[in-house]
Amino acid sequence: MNYEKNDVHSVIPYNIKSIRILHCMTQKELSVLINVSEATISHYESGTRTPDIETMIAIADIFDVSVDFLINHNTDKNKSEFDGK
């Protein structure tokens, strides 16, 4: 997926997928924790749907990050945090 530099709607999918994978969690596991379908997680990660604020808070809580981290449009910074740099 290509991300436009300042497009928060393309950054959210990247950040959700990246942090889920970083925590070795499947889409199914995350879907159970936030009470949505596995297909919904897939839509969030592909960018065809955007989670509402309550869902963003739930995802942030599960991974112990801020909502700001999930919506941060500075993908270079987020990539380095995911890579442990």
N, C-alpha and C positions, 0 to 999 in steps of 0.2 A: 504494500500500500504506500502510495506517495503522500507525503504530508506537506501541506502549505505551511509556510513558516509561522504565521500568526493565526491559523485557523484552529480554534479550540475544539471544533467538532471533529477534526481529524487527529488531534492530540489525545483526546480522551480515550478513543479505542486503543491506541498504541500503549498508553499508560496502564490501562486496565489489563490488557493482555500481558504486558511485560511484567507487571508486579504479580499477577497470578502465576505465571510461569516461574518467576523468581522464587516463589513460595511453594513450588512443586505441587500446585493444585490444579485439578482438572476443571473444565467448565462445569461439569456435573456437580462436583463438590462445591464450587462457588454458588451455583444455582440453588442448591439445597440450603446453604447458609443464609442466603438473602431472599429465599422463598419466591423464586422466579423459575421459569423453565430453562433448561439447558439451551434451547433455541434462542431465548432472550439474551443470554450471555453471549452467544455467537453473534447476535445482531449488534450488541454493544461493541464487541471487539472488531467487527467488520465495518462499523460506522453507519449501518443502516438504521439504527435506533440509538437514541441518547438516553442514558438513565436519568430519571428525575432526581431532584435534590435529596429526597429521602433515601433513594437507592445509592446515590453517590456517598452519602454519609455512612450507610451500612458497609459499603465496600471499603471505604477509608478506615472504618473501625476494625474490620476484619484484618486488614493488612497493617494496621497501626501507622497509618500515614494521614496527612491532612487532605481534605477535599481540594485545597489549593494545589497540593502535589499532583492530584489526579487531573486537574484541569490546567495545570501549568503549561503554557504554550512554548516554554523554552525547552524544546526536545533535546537539544545538545546537553543541557544540564541534567535532564532526567536520564538520558542514556548513560551518562557518566555515573550517576547514582546507581542505576541498575547494574552497571558493570563493576561497581565497587571502587570507582576512581575518585 
